Amino acid sequence: MRRGARILRAGAARTLGGAFLLVLSLLVAPLAAPLVAPLAEARAGTPPARPFLRIAAGGPVGAVPRLSVDASGHLLAAASYDKTVRLFSLPDGRQRAVLRLPIGPGHEGEVYAVALTPDGRRVFAAGATGGSWDGTFSIYLFSVRRARLIGRLPGLPSPVNDLAVSPDGTRFAAGLARGGVREWDAKTGKPIAQDADYAGPVRRVLFDARNRLFVSAADGKLRVYDAAGKRIAERTPEAGLHPWGLALSPDGSLLAVTFDTPDKAGHLHVDVLAASTLARVFEPDTAGLAGEGLLAVTWAATADGGVRLLAGGYAHTKAGDVIREWKDFGLGPATDLTASRDTVLDLRAVPGGGAVYAAEDPGWGRIGADGTVVARPAPPLADLRPAREAGGLAVSADGTTVAFATGNGRFRFDAATGRLAREAASDPTLAVAHTAGPTGAPGEAVTDWRDTDAPRLNGRPLALDRDEFSRSLALLPQGAGVLLGTDTHLRLYGPHGRERAKLSLPAAAWAVTVNAAGTVAVAALLDGTIRWYGLSASAITPRVALFAHADGTRWVLFTPDGFFDESDLGGDDLVGVLLDRGADAPPVWVSFGQAYRPLYAPDVVRAALAGNAAPARARLAALGDLRARFAAQPGVRIAEACVETASGCAAIDPAAGTARLPDGATALRLSLRLSDHGRGLGDIDAFVNGRNVGRHKPPAAQADSGGTDRGAKAVTARVVVPLDPGRDAVRLRVYDRSDTVYAEAPPLVLVGGPAAAASGGRLFVLAIGIDHFAAPSLTLHSAVSDARNFAALAEAAGKPVFASEHVTLLTDQQATRAGILAAFAALAREVRPDDTFLFYVATHGARAQETGRFLLIPSDESDLSSWQAVARQAIDETTLVAALARIRARDALLFLDTCYSGAVTADALANVGHETGRYLIAASTSVQEALDTYDGKHGLMIYALRQAFDGGAPHGANGVVGALSLGEYLSERIGVLARRKGHTQDAVFKTAQENLRSFPVGEVIAPAAR
């Protein structure tokens, strides 16, 4: 079953000016309540001012209709219906940048066409772009080096279906959904030629080396234009066949054409024509191929110096969807490549050999020079189409638990505990959708509802919009009505078919169900989200949405306001906020990770799931004008870079995205160009391989406007970044002065350094416990004991694993502010990248009243007269992060045991892990009567940790406990133990890294070894 094309082939496909569109616009829910007070509607001629929540899962989350490759064969651009263009390196497939353009509701902003200039310096992109605010459509121009929008060509009469840049880079052309074809000068944008004499949408445009333009169109004709834009040839290949895909042979003498429909006998066709005359030369063998048509074709060089012809589209064999490959320019024998699970939409040759292809999966893949598929599309979203089947979507009575079927198995998500896991069998206690009721029951005879535009209730039509198709159905309990999921709406009808409520959707509702009481609805959408809604007799109210990554481990749960919770293994990089700044300006993009401090709010999310929106409103009011802060986020780019060696500093090009390290490389020297948009500049953080390796203060802003944006104050900052052995992925962040949001420079990947040590590193432990403070009212009773126990446990568990163990223990009078920071400084001088670092602290924690930031209370805290006084003597979050950043150990685990104060919850501590990039375990109780001891001897975290190393935590056959398994064990076990004492404990484990890797923490300790 296809994601869209095959299902919708019989007329359910939505069209816009004749251009085929999927119902996959990834506007993930316009904020039901904006980040600020209600905003004015968009002025005529400008994009909407409201913010949009959007999925951003590290790859295309909408079908990829077009690809483009530069002349070097090292850069790939992919257009997507998810309203982005993504840049990838070839052949490794690493994502280099995401290009964003102004968007709007519905189809506005979907990108159907993309073209790189041959030198790989610029990208043209277009589709349904700009039409909703000024009545005309636009082509956008992006700089590859800066990864941002730099120009716009407006005034087109319809969406753009295809783009092409000439091989010499002097001109570009657009094929329109209505209005034919146009050409422009690629440097000036001056029109060269146009031809509007088309009776159908243009499908493909293609230049040859002589700047002749070849065009296929849905009116059944092929056309050729000379370099002056004059039509010099025209051909209708065969009556009833509509040409679609085009490709020129390497020498430009042959033109391959594919057709989007089979002939009257049901056969698929590929024609090879003489490029000069459009006369047919031969027709490759398509025997054995079935399907609705072929959409893409290309010639590709082979490893042995030959040329293959490739074609794909809706074609399939008994083995599934395929790309057919013919040897010897298409004259040789055919081989079918199983390349995707859905429609192949584009094929492009890669200079030097092989090809890339785009698919509706969504994603893109690569065919090597040897003719084999070396990389298949890897969609980052779960395929929820199986949720359409009987029992494929189910919900608990209270609405907190859902089970849903995916293309990768069945999953269960418990929002109350934040657990996502595979489900071996259906749970009969969960409610599933009923699509048929008892005979004669009022309002329950719904017919013709699946994939049609004419559903009926008791024989009466249910009103839908034009071109709207019904996809899913759930009958409400006791015959109270019908909930219908369509490709654009949820619609609630009463027992007699009268519509009571409707709600616009960002994507097709493959499945819907309701809880036993009929008060909560859950929908599985084509965009990969599971969404909850409150139901009443006359309203459908959005509550929360779940996006689970295709890996089945990471997830993010978010409200319409943008507040979110995430899995222990992360998820803040999966969704973000996009703000338009005008038709010609680059939009602002803020991922949830970039706005972690204001938007990470698990309690708010859980309240919203229960139907209580008051906490979200209160938090929005407390945060103030978040939209203005987001819109004024700072800018950052790496202007210059060099690698330190014993012989000097070797310059590298940061814009290339990758560089090879010279021998003896030790550090990276960077010159950063920062932009201040009026909110000031805050800390600069350097990350290497996912962890913070240095926090730097920004220099003062200068008065010029030479930053990354016009009108911004510019700053040049210089930082030194220590490097790890082996591969280094370097990222730079700069915060605004209020620490609300950070901007991030494009990543820089360095390869070729000496390999990292496989094993044999040392273990360093810093354990801090404070019972006695300068302010006697702060006295605790087991913090010192817990720190000693932690140090002993870590040393005993680590002895069989590490080359040596080094423990620093600070208690009471040793653990002053100065003493703690001095201990960090000493460790920073000693710890190497191949070592492992464990940090444990047991003391009071607090949240600064003005900033909400975490404060670690040292033993010399004496003045409790005000929050300002406390903050002056405490170790604030920023200082703690900076101290941790200087510890060079690649592997580190932080234990923040501040469960001695009800003022700080574990959720509030999660930002320490987020800003350090370290794995963090936080145990903090939300009740005032905190657990000072659990069993009279140990605090709760240490009690749970002892159980972990007694064998409770998952471990391998060799008894080694890894960081990931230990963190997951403690985050669950601490809560279980607290409930046994009648307490509520919100312990959390956070990984804060995109690329998760576990590492040894210790080995299970035999009782005799204690």
Secondary structure in CASP SS format (residue, H / E / C, confidence):
PFRMAT SS
TARGET T0000
AUTHOR 0000-0000-0000
METHOD secondary structure of the structure
MODEL  1
M C 1.00
R C 1.00
R C 1.00
G C 1.00
A H 1.00
R H 1.00
I H 1.00
L H 1.00
R C 1.00
A C 1.00
G C 1.00
A C 1.00
A C 1.00
R E 1.00
T E 1.00
L E 1.00
G C 1.00
G C 1.00
A E 1.00
F E 1.00
L E 1.00
L C 1.00
V C 1.00
L C 1.00
S C 1.00
L C 1.00
L C 1.00
V C 1.00
A C 1.00
P E 1.00
L C 1.00
A C 1.00
A C 1.00
P C 1.00
L C 1.00
V C 1.00
A C 1.00
P C 1.00
L C 1.00
A C 1.00
E C 1.00
A C 1.00
R C 1.00
A C 1.00
G C 1.00
T C 1.00
P C 1.00
P C 1.00
A C 1.00
R C 1.00
P C 1.00
F E 1.00
L E 1.00
R E 1.00
I E 1.00
A C 1.00
A C 1.00
G C 1.00
G C 1.00
P C 1.00
V C 1.00
G C 1.00
A C 1.00
V C 1.00
P C 1.00
R C 1.00
L E 1.00
S E 1.00
V E 1.00
D C 1.00
A C 1.00
S C 1.00
G C 1.00
H C 1.00
L E 1.00
L E 1.00
A E 1.00
A E 1.00
A E 1.00
S E 1.00
Y C 1.00
D C 1.00
K C 1.00
T E 1.00
V E 1.00
R E 1.00
L E 1.00
F E 1.00
S E 1.00
L C 1.00
P C 1.00
D C 1.00
G C 1.00
R C 1.00
Q E 1.00
R E 1.00
A E 1.00
V E 1.00
L E 1.00
R E 1.00
L C 1.00
P C 1.00
I C 1.00
G C 1.00
P C 1.00
G C 1.00
H C 1.00
E C 1.00
G C 1.00
E C 1.00
V E 1.00
Y E 1.00
A E 1.00
V E 1.00
A E 1.00
L E 1.00
T C 1.00
P C 1.00
D C 1.00
G C 1.00
R C 1.00
R E 1.00
V E 1.00
F E 1.00
A E 1.00
A E 1.00
G E 1.00
A C 1.00
T C 1.00
G C 1.00
G H 1.00
S H 1.00
W H 1.00
D H 1.00
G C 1.00
T C 1.00
F E 1.00
S E 1.00
I E 1.00
Y E 1.00
L E 1.00
F E 1.00
S E 1.00
V C 1.00
R C 1.00
R C 1.00
A C 1.00
R E 1.00
L E 1.00
I E 1.00
G E 1.00
R E 1.00
L E 1.00
P E 1.00
G E 1.00
L E 1.00
P C 1.00
S C 1.00
P C 1.00
V E 1.00
N E 1.00
D E 1.00
L E 1.00
A E 1.00
V E 1.00
S C 1.00
P C 1.00
D C 1.00
G C 1.00
T C 1.00
R E 1.00
F E 1.00
A E 1.00
A E 1.00
G E 1.00
L E 1.00
A C 1.00
R C 1.00
G C 1.00
G C 1.00
V E 1.00
R E 1.00
E E 1.00
W E 1.00
D E 1.00
A C 1.00
K C 1.00
T C 1.00
G C 1.00
K C 1.00
P E 1.00
I E 1.00
A E 1.00
Q E 1.00
D E 1.00
A C 1.00
D C 1.00
Y C 1.00
A C 1.00
G C 1.00
P C 1.00
V E 1.00
R E 1.00
R E 1.00
V E 1.00
L E 1.00
F E 1.00
D C 1.00
A C 1.00
R C 1.00
N C 1.00
R C 1.00
L E 1.00
F E 1.00
V E 1.00
S E 1.00
A E 1.00
A C 1.00
D C 1.00
G C 1.00
K C 1.00
L E 1.00
R E 1.00
V E 1.00
Y E 1.00
D C 1.00
A C 1.00
A C 1.00
G C 1.00
K C 1.00
R E 1.00
I E 1.00
A E 1.00
E E 1.00
R E 1.00
T C 1.00
P C 1.00
E C 1.00
A C 1.00
G C 1.00
L C 1.00
H C 1.00
P E 1.00
W E 1.00
G E 1.00
L E 1.00
A E 1.00
L E 1.00
S C 1.00
P C 1.00
D C 1.00
G C 1.00
S C 1.00
L E 1.00
L E 1.00
A E 1.00
V E 1.00
T E 1.00
F E 1.00
D C 1.00
T C 1.00
P C 1.00
D C 1.00
K C 1.00
A C 1.00
G C 1.00
H C 1.00
L C 1.00
H C 1.00
V E 1.00
D E 1.00
V E 1.00
L E 1.00
A E 1.00
A C 1.00
S C 1.00
T C 1.00
L C 1.00
A C 1.00
R E 1.00
V E 1.00
F E 1.00
E C 1.00
P C 1.00
D C 1.00
T C 1.00
A C 1.00
G C 1.00
L C 1.00
A E 1.00
G C 1.00
E C 1.00
G C 1.00
L E 1.00
L E 1.00
A E 1.00
V E 1.00
T E 1.00
W E 1.00
A E 1.00
A E 1.00
T C 1.00
A C 1.00
D C 1.00
G C 1.00
G C 1.00
V E 1.00
R E 1.00
L E 1.00
L E 1.00
A E 1.00
G E 1.00
G E 1.00
Y E 1.00
A E 1.00
H E 1.00
T E 1.00
K C 1.00
A C 1.00
G E 1.00
D E 1.00
V E 1.00
I E 1.00
R E 1.00
E E 1.00
W E 1.00
K C 1.00
D H 1.00
F H 1.00
G H 1.00
L C 1.00
G C 1.00
P C 1.00
A E 1.00
T E 1.00
D E 1.00
L E 1.00
T C 1.00
A C 1.00
S C 1.00
R C 1.00
D C 1.00
T C 1.00
V E 1.00
L E 1.00
D E 1.00
L E 1.00
R E 1.00
A E 1.00
V C 1.00
P C 1.00
G C 1.00
G C 1.00
G C 1.00
A E 1.00
V E 1.00
Y E 1.00
A E 1.00
A E 1.00
E C 1.00
D C 1.00
P C 1.00
G E 1.00
W E 1.00
G E 1.00
R E 1.00
I E 1.00
G C 1.00
A C 1.00
D C 1.00
G C 1.00
T C 1.00
V E 1.00
V E 1.00
A E 1.00
R C 1.00
P C 1.00
A C 1.00
P C 1.00
P C 1.00
L E 1.00
A C 1.00
D C 1.00
L C 1.00
R H 1.00
P H 1.00
A H 1.00
R H 1.00
E C 1.00
A C 1.00
G C 1.00
G C 1.00
L E 1.00
A E 1.00
V E 1.00
S C 1.00
A C 1.00
D C 1.00
G C 1.00
T C 1.00
T E 1.00
V E 1.00
A E 1.00
F E 1.00
A E 1.00
T E 1.00
G C 1.00
N C 1.00
G E 1.00
R E 1.00
F E 1.00
R E 1.00
F E 1.00
D E 1.00
A C 1.00
A C 1.00
T C 1.00
G C 1.00
R E 1.00
L E 1.00
A E 1.00
R E 1.00
E C 1.00
A C 1.00
A C 1.00
S C 1.00
D C 1.00
P C 1.00
T C 1.00
L C 1.00
A E 1.00
V E 1.00
A C 1.00
H C 1.00
T C 1.00
A C 1.00
G C 1.00
P C 1.00
T C 1.00
G C 1.00
A C 1.00
P C 1.00
G C 1.00
E C 1.00
A C 1.00
V E 1.00
T E 1.00
D C 1.00
W C 1.00
R C 1.00
D C 1.00
T E 1.00
D C 1.00
A C 1.00
P C 1.00
R E 1.00
L E 1.00
N C 1.00
G C 1.00
R E 1.00
P E 1.00
L C 1.00
A C 1.00
L C 1.00
D C 1.00
R C 1.00
D C 1.00
E C 1.00
F C 1.00
S E 1.00
R E 1.00
S E 1.00
L E 1.00
A E 1.00
L E 1.00
L C 1.00
P H 1.00
Q H 1.00
G H 1.00
A C 1.00
G C 1.00
V E 1.00
L E 1.00
L E 1.00
G E 1.00
T E 1.00
D C 1.00
T C 1.00
H E 1.00
L E 1.00
R E 1.00
L E 1.00
Y E 1.00
G C 1.00
P C 1.00
H C 1.00
G C 1.00
R C 1.00
E E 1.00
R E 1.00
A E 1.00
K E 1.00
L E 1.00
S E 1.00
L C 1.00
P C 1.00
A C 1.00
A C 1.00
A E 1.00
W E 1.00
A E 1.00
V E 1.00
T E 1.00
V E 1.00
N C 1.00
A C 1.00
A C 1.00
G C 1.00
T C 1.00
V E 1.00
A E 1.00
V E 1.00
A E 1.00
A E 1.00
L E 1.00
L C 1.00
D C 1.00
G C 1.00
T E 1.00
I E 1.00
R E 1.00
W E 1.00
Y E 1.00
G E 1.00
L E 1.00
S C 1.00
A C 1.00
S C 1.00
A C 1.00
I E 1.00
T E 1.00
P E 1.00
R E 1.00
V E 1.00
A E 1.00
L E 1.00
F E 1.00
A E 1.00
H E 1.00
A C 1.00
D C 1.00
G C 1.00
T C 1.00
R C 1.00
W E 1.00
V E 1.00
L E 1.00
F E 1.00
T C 1.00
P C 1.00
D C 1.00
G C 1.00
F C 1.00
F E 1.00
D E 1.00
E E 1.00
S E 1.00
D C 1.00
L C 1.00
G E 1.00
G C 1.00
D C 1.00
D C 1.00
L C 1.00
V E 1.00
G E 1.00
V E 1.00
L E 1.00
L E 1.00
D C 1.00
R C 1.00
G C 1.00
A C 1.00
D C 1.00
A C 1.00
P C 1.00
P C 1.00
V E 1.00
W E 1.00
V E 1.00
S E 1.00
F C 1.00
G C 1.00
Q C 1.00
A C 1.00
Y H 1.00
R H 1.00
P H 1.00
L H 1.00
Y E 1.00
A C 1.00
P H 1.00
D H 1.00
V H 1.00
V H 1.00
R H 1.00
A H 1.00
A H 1.00
L H 1.00
A C 1.00
G C 1.00
N C 1.00
A C 1.00
A H 1.00
P H 1.00
A H 1.00
R H 1.00
A H 1.00
R H 1.00
L H 1.00
A H 1.00
A H 1.00
L H 1.00
G C 1.00
D C 1.00
L H 1.00
R H 1.00
A H 1.00
R H 1.00
F H 1.00
A H 1.00
A C 1.00
Q C 1.00
P C 1.00
G E 1.00
V E 1.00
R E 1.00
I E 1.00
A E 1.00
E E 1.00
A E 1.00
C E 1.00
V E 1.00
E E 1.00
T E 1.00
A C 1.00
S C 1.00
G E 1.00
C E 1.00
A E 1.00
A E 1.00
I E 1.00
D C 1.00
P H 1.00
A H 1.00
A H 1.00
G C 1.00
T E 1.00
A E 1.00
R E 1.00
L C 1.00
P C 1.00
D C 1.00
G C 1.00
A C 1.00
T C 1.00
A E 1.00
L E 1.00
R E 1.00
L E 1.00
S E 1.00
L E 1.00
R E 1.00
L E 1.00
S E 1.00
D E 1.00
H C 1.00
G C 1.00
R C 1.00
G C 1.00
L E 1.00
G E 1.00
D E 1.00
I E 1.00
D E 1.00
A E 1.00
F E 1.00
V E 1.00
N C 1.00
G C 1.00
R E 1.00
N E 1.00
V E 1.00
G E 1.00
R E 1.00
H E 1.00
K C 1.00
P C 1.00
P C 1.00
A C 1.00
A C 1.00
Q C 1.00
A C 1.00
D C 1.00
S C 1.00
G C 1.00
G C 1.00
T C 1.00
D C 1.00
R C 1.00
G C 1.00
A C 1.00
K E 1.00
A E 1.00
V E 1.00
T E 1.00
A E 1.00
R E 1.00
V E 1.00
V E 1.00
V E 1.00
P E 1.00
L C 1.00
D C 1.00
P C 1.00
G C 1.00
R C 1.00
D E 1.00
A E 1.00
V E 1.00
R E 1.00
L E 1.00
R E 1.00
V E 1.00
Y E 1.00
D E 1.00
R C 1.00
S C 1.00
D C 1.00
T C 1.00
V C 1.00
Y E 1.00
A E 1.00
E E 1.00
A C 1.00
P C 1.00
P C 1.00
L E 1.00
V E 1.00
L E 1.00
V E 1.00
G C 1.00
G C 1.00
P C 1.00
A C 1.00
A C 1.00
A C 1.00
A C 1.00
S C 1.00
G C 1.00
G C 1.00
R C 1.00
L E 1.00
F E 1.00
V E 1.00
L E 1.00
A E 1.00
I E 1.00
G E 1.00
I C 1.00
D C 1.00
H C 1.00
F C 1.00
A C 1.00
A C 1.00
P H 1.00
S H 1.00
L H 1.00
T C 1.00
L C 1.00
H C 1.00
S C 1.00
A H 1.00
V H 1.00
S H 1.00
D H 1.00
A H 1.00
R H 1.00
N H 1.00
F H 1.00
A H 1.00
A H 1.00
L H 1.00
A H 1.00
E H 1.00
A H 1.00
A H 1.00
G H 1.00
K C 1.00
P C 1.00
V C 1.00
F C 1.00
A C 1.00
S C 1.00
E E 1.00
H E 1.00
V E 1.00
T E 1.00
L E 1.00
L E 1.00
T E 1.00
D H 1.00
Q H 1.00
Q H 1.00
A C 1.00
T C 1.00
R H 1.00
A H 1.00
G H 1.00
I H 1.00
L H 1.00
A H 1.00
A H 1.00
F H 1.00
A H 1.00
A H 1.00
L H 1.00
A H 1.00
R H 1.00
E H 1.00
V C 1.00
R C 1.00
P C 1.00
D C 1.00
D C 1.00
T E 1.00
F E 1.00
L E 1.00
F E 1.00
Y E 1.00
V E 1.00
A E 1.00
T C 1.00
H C 1.00
G E 1.00
A E 1.00
R E 1.00
A C 1.00
Q C 1.00
E C 1.00
T C 1.00
G C 1.00
R C 1.00
F E 1.00
L E 1.00
L E 1.00
I C 1.00
P C 1.00
S C 1.00
D C 1.00
E C 1.00
S C 1.00
D C 1.00
L C 1.00
S C 1.00
S C 1.00
W H 1.00
Q H 1.00
A H 1.00
V H 1.00
A H 1.00
R H 1.00
Q H 1.00
A C 1.00
I E 1.00
D E 1.00
E H 1.00
T H 1.00
T H 1.00
L H 1.00
V H 1.00
A H 1.00
A H 1.00
L H 1.00
A H 1.00
R C 1.00
I C 1.00
R C 1.00
A C 1.00
R C 1.00
D E 1.00
A E 1.00
L E 1.00
L E 1.00
F E 1.00
L E 1.00
D E 1.00
T C 1.00
C C 1.00
Y C 1.00
S C 1.00
G C 1.00
A C 1.00
V C 1.00
T C 1.00
A H 1.00
D H 1.00
A H 1.00
L H 1.00
A H 1.00
N H 1.00
V H 1.00
G H 1.00
H H 1.00
E H 1.00
T H 1.00
G C 1.00
R C 1.00
Y E 1.00
L E 1.00
I E 1.00
A E 1.00
A C 1.00
S C 1.00
T E 1.00
S C 1.00
V C 1.00
Q C 1.00
E C 1.00
A C 1.00
L C 1.00
D C 1.00
T C 1.00
Y C 1.00
D C 1.00
G C 1.00
K C 1.00
H C 1.00
G C 1.00
L H 1.00
M H 1.00
I H 1.00
Y H 1.00
A H 1.00
L H 1.00
R H 1.00
Q H 1.00
A H 1.00
F H 1.00
D H 1.00
G H 1.00
G H 1.00
A C 1.00
P C 1.00
H C 1.00
G C 1.00
A C 1.00
N C 1.00
G C 1.00
V E 1.00
V E 1.00
G E 1.00
A H 1.00
L H 1.00
S H 1.00
L H 1.00
G H 1.00
E H 1.00
Y H 1.00
L H 1.00
S H 1.00
E H 1.00
R H 1.00
I H 1.00
G H 1.00
V H 1.00
L H 1.00
A H 1.00
R H 1.00
R H 1.00
K C 1.00
G C 1.00
H C 1.00
T C 1.00
Q E 1.00
D C 1.00
A C 1.00
V E 1.00
F E 1.00
K E 1.00
T C 1.00
A C 1.00
Q C 1.00
E C 1.00
N C 1.00
L C 1.00
R C 1.00
S C 1.00
F C 1.00
P E 1.00
V E 1.00
G E 1.00
E E 1.00
V C 1.00
I C 1.00
A C 1.00
P H 1.00
A H 1.00
A H 1.00
R C 1.00
END
